[in-house]
Amino acid sequence: MTTIDIIKSALLFLALNLLVFSIYFMDKQAARHGRRRISERTLLILALIGGSLGALAAQQLLRHKTRKEPFRSILAAILILHGALIAVLAFLPQWSPLLL
């Protein structure tokens, strides 16, 4: 993987997490104003596809969905899964082609 590929991947990751954060923000605003909400399933799917850090940041900074179970537990499991995948990619690079 070249430096340019790493930069592109990092920018894509950042953009995805900013998008997820903004969607959580929109849902928080909808909750405050009594408007139509984004389903918890959609929010968790966005976290699962790579936006878990944006979801966690929104949850903590916006105080959004901090007491909802099983939402909190599922989001925590997604974060653990992503951490494990990153660890495998970092420490066992020969597995990278199999996971990607």
Residue, then its C-alpha position, 0 to 999 in steps of 0.5 A: m500500500t502506497t502513501i497515497d493509498i493510505i492518505k486516501s483511505a484516511l480521508l475516506f475514513l474521516a469523511l465517513n465519520l464526519l457524515v455519521f456524526s452529522i446524521y446523529f446530530m440531525d437525529k438529536q435535533a429531530a428528537r428535540h423538535g419532535r420531528r421524524r427520527i432516524s431509526e436506531r437500526t440505521l444509526l447502528i448500520l452507519a456505525l458498523i460500515g465504518g462510522s463507529l468513531g463518529a457515532l461514539a463522538a456524537q453519542q458522547l458530545l451530543r449526549h445522544k442515545t447514552r441511556k438507550e439499551p441495547f443501542r449502547s451495548i451494540l455500539a460498544a460491540i461494533l467499536i470492539l469489532h473495529g478495534a480488533l480488525i485494526a489490530v489484526l491489520a496492524f499486527l498481522p499484515q499478511w492477513s490484510p488481503l484476506l480481510l479487505 
